Amino acid sequence: MNYKIRSIRADEWVAAKELRLVALQDPVAHLAFLETYDEAAARPDSFYQERAVGAAEGAYGAQQIIAEGPEGEWVGTLTVLLEEAGSVDWAGYEVERKQGHIVAVFVRSEVRGIGLTEVLFDAALEWAWGRGAERVRLIVHEDNERARRFYGKAGFAPTGVTVPLGEHADQLEVEMAVERL
């Protein structure tokens, strides 16, 4: 594979924004992301600048990792958030122990199936374990079978925790996690 896996830099917010907008146009984006393309496209550049600073090189307890193609193009990404024991997560649940939380997973359709997602996940786990996380989790829509299958192959198992989707309380997100060995 001629791809580089690395952390973003704070000054790469334009590329991060562009890849986010591509991700939100994916046919399963409505199952995979908690915002729409229109919402993301309407955000000011300052939003993406701040987001890049917060996710660059783990500076603020978050790490955005990308897969960069042979010509420097960004073809995949994910972000790992560190959640401290005793804090409350985005859904209002208390965090029981230090953990990583993988969000915003996306690989361009033209490079799916060549192992990039696996390598991104390896980098995410390595980053979280290196910062003392006891487990790493993610939340996936109950109907996103493609993602659920991949996460299972990557070692993540359902925990039994479910999160209703705000205005769509009849739909659920399912927590999956992997424990540190």
Stockholm file with secondary structure:
# STOCKHOLM 1.0

chainA/1-181         MNYKIRSIRADEWVAAKELRLVALQDPVAHLAFLETYDEAAARPDSFYQERAVGAAEGAYGAQQIIAEGPEGEWVGTLTVLLEEAGSVDWAGYEVERKQGHIVAVFVRSEVRGIGLTEVLFDAALEWAWGRGAERVRLIVHEDNERARRFYGKAGFAPTGVTVPLGEHADQLEVEMAVERL
#=GR chainA/1-181 SS CCCEEEECCGGGHHHHHHHHHHHTTSTTHHHHCSSCHHHHHHSCHHHHHHHHHHHSTTTTSEEEEEEECTTSCEEEEEEEEEECTTCBCTTSCBCCSCEEEEEEEEECGGGTTSSHHHHHHHHHHHHHHHTTCSEEEEEEETTCHHHHHHHHHTTCEEEEEEEEETTEEEEEEEEEEEECC
#=GC SS_cons         CCCEEEECCGGGHHHHHHHHHHHTTSTTHHHHCSSCHHHHHHSCHHHHHHHHHHHSTTTTSEEEEEEECTTSCEEEEEEEEEECTTCBCTTSCBCCSCEEEEEEEEECGGGTTSSHHHHHHHHHHHHHHHTTCSEEEEEEETTCHHHHHHHHHTTCEEEEEEEEETTEEEEEEEEEEEECC
//
